[in-house]
Amino acid sequence: MDKAFKTPPKTSTLLTDINKLPQIFKDLVGKEFKLTGKTRTDGANLRKLIANQLLTNGLPEGALEGEYEIVPPKKKGVPKMVREFIDSYIITSRTSYNLQVWNRIPNCKTILVKYESGDSLKCDDIRYVLVKVDVENSIVESIFILTADYIEANFGKFGKPTIKHQLLISNKVRKQIYSSLDKILSFPDSRKLSYLVTDHYEKPEDYMAKEASVNSLYSINLLIELVAKKLIGKKLDNNTTKNRGQALERMVLDLLGYEMNEDENLAGNFPDIPNQLLEVKVQDTQTVDLGKFSPEKEELVSPENNLTTFDVRYLIALTNPATDIIEGIILAPGEKLGELFTYVSDVSYKCQRSIPMSFFDTYKGQCVVNP
């Protein structure tokens, strides 16, 4: 994407009128757009497509250095295309679309860009460009330019911010794991949990979402034999990070002996497999998304046995981003993660709003603004 988009317009009034954007983007409807299954790659490709259309139309004059200030630290919450204050999203076919907005409360007056003149651009100035993709035919099916105010008025308010904690695993550590004999980095269970686990395997009788019970928890040593060693070399579905994470979770449940139907829902809470106090993660970049809970800070997760985030076992599958093959495994209690890796110092969060797919289907083949 052209570097000009990293600079805001000279004034807020120079943003292209939102009602003119459909005319600029309409030629993208029907254009080829192939999804790779990699969320970041697909997002970057879409931004490039949109940016090229805006460039063709002509960008508003940009602000000069010293005329403005990006207010949030590390530009968190600032839209990717600052020059036109646009963020873009890809929609595929489901029953509904879950719009996730990171590091800002969408429909609020919080200042993101502050000008020396006293002018500003705020959260509620951002234009949301939602692009519906026909996956089967690999084309742009329709385009929606929406404001946060329109979204809330028609579909309800955005949910309260969901906190997202992150962990960084360096390439150096990955290489050390790949070069090791078994390609597994593991540490024993926490001292507290070591009195509750077993090294002897018996097929689980409890439902996987049921809270862990004493002496039915498999030790990390046993998990290495049952799961970790068998995951090396396995290929995950080439899809979004979320779907690959669910695919890994189902693989782990199968290896542990839990019986589940293909269409049966996963637990969807923390940890991923409560019955084994096991959190499962996929990592193909340096960042691991830890979700709502982080073992950086000790928090109670199992009151019955007084177990905390320090006791939860983390199974992190290190995948090759080009092949989706698992090339290494990290298996350690939460208390060890901070000793091995780096926590992101400032927490990210997201606000979400579900939009029914029927809304998008109504305007198939069109490019519309706040319809």
C-alpha positions as CSV (number, residue, x, y, z in Angstrom):
1,M,0.0,0.0,0.0
2,D,1.3,3.5,-0.9
3,K,3.1,5.2,2.0
4,A,0.9,8.3,1.4
5,F,-1.9,6.5,3.3
6,K,0.1,6.6,6.5
7,T,-0.3,10.4,6.7
8,P,-3.6,12.0,7.6
9,P,-5.2,14.7,5.4
10,K,-4.2,18.3,5.9
11,T,-7.6,18.9,7.6
12,S,-10.5,16.7,8.6
13,T,-12.7,18.5,6.0
14,L,-10.6,17.2,3.2
15,L,-11.7,13.6,3.6
16,T,-13.5,12.4,0.5
17,D,-17.2,12.7,1.1
18,I,-18.5,9.3,2.2
19,N,-21.3,9.6,-0.4
20,K,-18.8,9.8,-3.2
21,L,-17.0,6.6,-2.1
22,P,-19.5,4.2,-3.8
23,Q,-18.6,5.8,-7.2
24,I,-14.9,5.3,-6.5
25,F,-15.3,1.7,-5.4
26,K,-18.0,0.4,-7.7
27,D,-15.6,-0.9,-10.3
28,L,-14.2,-3.4,-7.7
29,V,-17.5,-5.3,-7.7
30,G,-17.1,-8.3,-9.9
31,K,-13.3,-8.0,-9.7
32,E,-11.2,-11.1,-9.0
33,F,-10.2,-11.6,-5.4
34,K,-8.7,-14.9,-4.3
35,L,-8.5,-15.6,-0.6
36,T,-5.3,-17.3,0.6
37,G,-6.7,-18.3,4.0
38,K,-4.1,-16.2,5.8
39,T,-5.9,-13.4,7.6
40,R,-3.1,-10.9,7.4
41,T,-2.3,-11.6,3.8
42,D,-5.9,-11.3,2.7
43,G,-6.4,-8.1,4.7
44,A,-3.3,-6.5,3.1
45,N,-4.4,-7.6,-0.4
46,L,-7.8,-6.0,0.2
47,R,-6.3,-2.7,1.5
48,K,-4.0,-2.6,-1.6
49,L,-7.1,-3.0,-3.9
50,I,-9.0,-0.3,-2.1
51,A,-5.9,2.0,-1.9
52,N,-5.3,1.7,-5.7
53,Q,-8.9,2.9,-6.4
54,L,-8.5,5.8,-4.0
55,L,-5.1,6.8,-5.7
56,T,-6.7,6.7,-9.1
57,N,-9.4,9.1,-7.9
58,G,-6.8,11.3,-6.3
59,L,-6.0,11.6,-2.6
60,P,-6.8,14.6,-0.4
61,E,-3.7,16.8,0.4
62,G,-1.7,15.3,3.1
63,A,-0.6,17.0,6.4
64,L,3.0,17.9,6.8
65,E,5.2,16.7,9.7
66,G,4.6,18.9,12.7
67,E,1.1,19.9,11.7
68,Y,-0.5,16.9,13.4
69,E,0.0,14.3,16.2
70,I,-1.1,10.7,16.2
71,V,-2.6,10.5,19.7
72,P,-2.7,6.7,20.7
73,P,0.6,5.1,21.6
74,K,2.0,3.0,18.8
75,K,-0.9,4.2,16.6
76,K,-3.2,1.7,18.3
77,G,-6.8,2.0,17.1
78,V,-5.9,4.3,14.2
79,P,-7.2,3.1,10.8
80,K,-4.8,1.5,8.4
81,M,-5.6,4.0,5.6
82,V,-5.2,7.2,7.6
83,R,-5.4,9.6,4.6
84,E,-9.0,8.7,4.0
85,F,-9.7,7.4,7.6
86,I,-10.8,4.0,6.3
87,D,-10.6,0.5,7.7
88,S,-11.5,-2.5,5.5
89,Y,-12.9,-5.9,6.3
90,I,-13.5,-9.1,4.4
91,I,-16.9,-10.9,4.6
92,T,-17.5,-14.5,3.5
93,S,-20.7,-16.6,3.7
94,R,-21.9,-17.5,7.2
95,T,-25.2,-16.9,9.0
96,S,-23.8,-13.6,10.4
97,Y,-20.7,-11.5,10.2
98,N,-18.8,-10.5,13.4
99,L,-17.3,-7.1,12.9
100,Q,-14.2,-6.8,15.2
101,V,-12.8,-3.3,15.8
102,W,-9.4,-3.3,17.5
103,N,-8.1,-0.9,20.2
104,R,-10.9,1.8,19.9
105,I,-14.5,2.2,20.9
106,P,-16.0,2.8,17.5
107,N,-18.9,5.2,18.0
108,C,-17.2,7.6,20.4
109,K,-15.5,11.0,20.3
110,T,-12.0,9.9,21.3
111,I,-9.4,11.8,19.3
112,L,-7.1,9.8,17.2
113,V,-5.4,12.5,15.1
114,K,-4.9,16.0,16.6
115,Y,-3.9,18.9,14.5
116,E,-1.9,22.0,15.6
117,S,-4.8,24.1,14.4
118,G,-7.1,22.5,17.0
119,D,-8.9,20.4,14.3
120,S,-9.1,16.6,14.9
121,L,-10.2,13.2,13.6
122,K,-12.0,11.0,16.0
123,C,-13.1,7.4,16.4
124,D,-16.5,8.0,15.0
125,D,-15.0,9.7,11.8
126,I,-13.7,6.3,10.6
127,R,-15.4,4.8,7.5
128,Y,-15.8,1.0,7.6
129,V,-15.5,-0.6,4.1
130,L,-16.9,-4.1,4.3
131,V,-16.2,-6.2,1.2
132,K,-18.3,-9.3,0.6
133,V,-16.3,-12.0,-1.3
134,D,-17.9,-14.8,-3.3
135,V,-15.4,-17.5,-2.2
136,E,-16.6,-20.1,-4.8
137,N,-15.9,-17.7,-7.7
138,S,-13.1,-15.7,-6.1
139,I,-14.7,-12.3,-6.9
140,V,-15.8,-9.2,-5.0
141,E,-19.6,-9.7,-4.6
142,S,-20.5,-6.4,-3.1
143,I,-19.1,-3.5,-1.1
144,F,-20.6,-1.7,2.0
145,I,-19.3,1.7,3.3
146,L,-20.7,2.1,6.8
147,T,-20.2,4.5,9.7
148,A,-20.1,3.3,13.3
149,D,-23.3,5.4,14.0
150,Y,-25.2,3.6,11.2
151,I,-24.0,0.2,12.5
152,E,-25.2,0.8,16.0
153,A,-28.5,2.4,14.9
154,N,-29.3,-0.6,12.7
155,F,-27.7,-3.6,14.5
156,G,-27.2,-2.5,18.1
157,K,-24.3,-1.1,20.1
158,F,-20.8,-2.6,19.9
159,G,-20.0,-5.0,22.8
160,K,-17.8,-3.9,25.7
161,P,-14.1,-4.2,24.9
162,T,-12.7,-7.7,25.1
163,I,-9.2,-7.7,26.4
164,K,-6.6,-9.6,24.4
165,H,-3.2,-10.5,25.9
166,Q,-0.3,-11.4,23.7
167,L,3.0,-13.3,24.0
168,L,6.1,-13.0,21.8
169,I,8.1,-16.1,20.8
170,S,11.3,-15.1,19.0
171,N,12.5,-16.7,15.8
172,K,15.7,-17.7,17.7
173,V,13.6,-19.8,20.2
174,R,11.7,-21.4,17.3
175,K,14.9,-22.4,15.6
176,Q,16.2,-23.9,18.8
177,I,13.0,-26.0,19.1
178,Y,13.2,-27.1,15.5
179,S,16.8,-28.2,15.8
180,S,16.2,-30.2,19.0
181,L,15.9,-34.0,18.8
182,D,12.1,-34.3,19.4
183,K,11.2,-30.7,18.4
184,I,9.4,-30.2,21.7
185,L,10.1,-27.7,24.4
186,S,8.4,-28.7,27.7
187,F,8.5,-28.1,31.4
188,P,7.0,-30.1,34.3
189,D,3.6,-29.2,35.8
190,S,3.5,-26.5,38.4
191,R,4.3,-27.6,42.0
192,K,0.6,-27.3,43.0
193,L,-0.6,-29.3,40.0
194,S,2.0,-32.0,40.4
195,Y,0.1,-33.5,43.3
196,L,-3.1,-33.8,41.2
197,V,-1.9,-35.2,37.9
198,T,-1.3,-38.8,36.8
199,D,1.2,-40.4,34.5
200,H,-1.2,-43.3,33.8
201,Y,-3.6,-43.1,30.9
202,E,-7.2,-44.1,31.2
203,K,-9.7,-43.1,28.5
204,P,-11.5,-40.0,29.8
205,E,-15.0,-40.6,31.1
206,D,-15.9,-36.9,31.7
207,Y,-17.1,-34.4,29.1
208,M,-14.1,-32.3,27.9
209,A,-15.8,-29.1,29.0
210,K,-16.3,-30.3,32.6
211,E,-14.0,-28.8,35.2
212,A,-10.9,-30.9,35.9
213,S,-11.2,-33.4,38.7
214,V,-8.3,-34.5,41.0
215,N,-6.3,-37.5,39.7
216,S,-7.9,-37.5,36.3
217,L,-5.6,-34.8,34.9
218,Y,-2.9,-36.1,32.6
219,S,0.6,-34.9,33.5
220,I,2.6,-32.9,31.1
221,N,4.9,-36.0,30.7
222,L,1.9,-38.0,29.6
223,L,0.6,-35.2,27.4
224,I,4.0,-35.3,25.6
225,E,3.5,-38.9,24.7
226,L,-0.2,-38.8,24.0
227,V,-0.3,-35.5,22.0
228,A,2.8,-33.5,21.5
229,K,4.9,-36.2,19.7
230,K,2.0,-37.2,17.5
231,L,1.3,-33.6,16.4
232,I,4.7,-33.0,14.9
233,G,4.4,-33.2,11.1
234,K,0.6,-32.9,11.1
235,K,-1.0,-30.4,8.7
236,L,-3.7,-28.0,9.9
237,D,-6.5,-26.8,7.7
238,N,-5.3,-23.9,5.5
239,N,-7.9,-21.4,6.8
240,T,-8.1,-18.5,9.2
241,T,-6.1,-18.5,12.5
242,K,-9.3,-19.1,14.4
243,N,-10.3,-22.1,12.3
244,R,-6.8,-23.6,12.5
245,G,-6.9,-23.1,16.2
246,Q,-10.2,-25.1,16.4
247,A,-8.8,-27.7,14.0
248,L,-5.8,-28.2,16.4
249,E,-8.1,-28.3,19.4
250,R,-10.2,-31.1,17.8
251,M,-6.9,-33.0,17.0
252,V,-5.8,-32.8,20.6
253,L,-9.2,-33.9,21.9
254,D,-9.1,-36.9,19.5
255,L,-5.6,-37.9,20.6
256,L,-6.6,-37.6,24.3
257,G,-9.6,-40.0,23.6
258,Y,-12.5,-37.6,24.0
259,E,-15.4,-38.6,21.9
260,M,-16.9,-35.7,19.8
261,N,-19.1,-35.4,16.8
262,E,-17.8,-33.4,13.9
263,D,-20.6,-30.8,14.3
264,E,-20.3,-30.7,18.1
265,N,-19.3,-27.3,19.4
266,L,-16.0,-26.8,21.3
267,A,-16.1,-25.5,24.9
268,G,-15.2,-21.9,23.8
269,N,-14.0,-20.8,27.2
270,F,-10.7,-20.8,29.2
271,P,-8.9,-23.0,29.2
272,D,-9.9,-24.6,25.8
273,I,-10.1,-28.1,27.3
274,P,-11.2,-27.5,30.9
275,N,-11.2,-31.2,31.8
276,Q,-7.5,-31.3,31.3
277,L,-6.7,-27.7,32.3
278,L,-5.2,-27.3,28.8
279,E,-5.1,-24.2,26.6
280,V,-4.3,-24.9,22.9
281,K,-2.7,-22.3,20.6
282,V,-1.5,-22.1,17.0
283,Q,1.5,-19.8,16.3
284,D,2.9,-19.1,12.8
285,T,4.2,-15.6,13.6
286,Q,6.1,-14.2,16.5
287,T,2.9,-13.3,18.3
288,V,0.6,-15.7,20.2
289,D,-2.8,-14.3,21.1
290,L,-3.5,-15.4,24.6
291,G,-7.1,-14.2,24.7
292,K,-8.9,-12.9,27.8
293,F,-6.6,-14.5,30.4
294,S,-2.9,-14.2,30.7
295,P,-0.5,-16.1,33.0
296,E,1.5,-12.9,33.3
297,K,-0.8,-12.3,36.2
298,E,-2.0,-15.0,38.5
299,E,-5.8,-15.3,38.3
300,L,-8.1,-18.0,39.8
301,V,-9.6,-20.3,37.1
302,S,-10.7,-23.4,39.1
303,P,-12.0,-22.4,42.6
304,E,-12.7,-26.0,43.5
305,N,-9.1,-27.0,43.4
306,N,-7.6,-23.5,43.9
307,L,-5.9,-23.6,40.5
308,T,-4.8,-20.5,38.7
309,T,-3.5,-19.3,35.3
310,F,0.0,-20.3,36.6
311,D,-1.2,-24.0,36.7
312,V,-3.0,-24.1,33.3
313,R,-0.9,-26.0,30.7
314,Y,-0.3,-24.3,27.4
315,L,0.2,-26.3,24.3
316,I,1.5,-24.1,21.5
317,A,1.8,-25.6,18.0
318,L,4.5,-23.8,16.0
319,T,3.4,-24.1,12.4
320,N,5.1,-23.3,9.1
321,P,3.1,-20.3,7.6
322,A,3.7,-21.5,4.1
323,T,2.7,-25.2,4.6
324,D,0.5,-25.1,7.8
325,I,2.6,-28.1,9.0
326,I,3.3,-28.3,12.7
327,E,7.1,-28.2,13.1
328,G,7.4,-27.8,16.8
329,I,5.5,-27.9,20.1
330,I,5.8,-25.9,23.3
331,L,4.1,-27.5,26.3
332,A,4.5,-25.7,29.6
333,P,2.5,-24.5,32.7
334,G,1.5,-20.8,32.6
335,E,4.0,-19.9,35.3
336,K,6.9,-20.8,33.0
337,L,5.8,-18.7,29.9
338,G,7.1,-15.4,31.4
339,E,10.5,-17.0,32.0
340,L,10.8,-18.3,28.4
341,F,9.1,-15.6,26.3
342,T,8.1,-12.0,26.3
343,Y,4.6,-10.6,27.2
344,V,3.4,-7.6,25.1
345,S,3.7,-4.7,27.5
346,D,0.4,-3.0,26.5
347,V,-2.8,-4.9,26.2
348,S,-4.9,-4.9,23.0
349,Y,-8.7,-5.1,23.0
350,K,-11.5,-5.4,20.6
351,C,-15.2,-4.3,20.3
352,Q,-17.5,-6.5,18.4
353,R,-20.8,-6.2,16.6
354,S,-22.7,-9.0,14.8
355,I,-24.4,-8.2,11.5
356,P,-26.8,-10.7,10.0
357,M,-25.8,-12.1,6.6
358,S,-29.3,-11.3,5.3
359,F,-28.3,-7.6,5.3
360,F,-25.4,-8.2,3.0
361,D,-27.4,-10.5,0.7
362,T,-30.0,-7.8,0.2
363,Y,-27.4,-5.6,-1.7
364,K,-25.7,-8.4,-3.7
365,G,-23.8,-7.0,-6.7
366,Q,-23.9,-3.4,-5.4
367,C,-21.6,-0.8,-3.8
368,V,-23.6,1.1,-1.2
369,V,-23.1,3.6,1.7
370,N,-25.2,3.4,4.9
371,P,-28.1,1.9,2.9
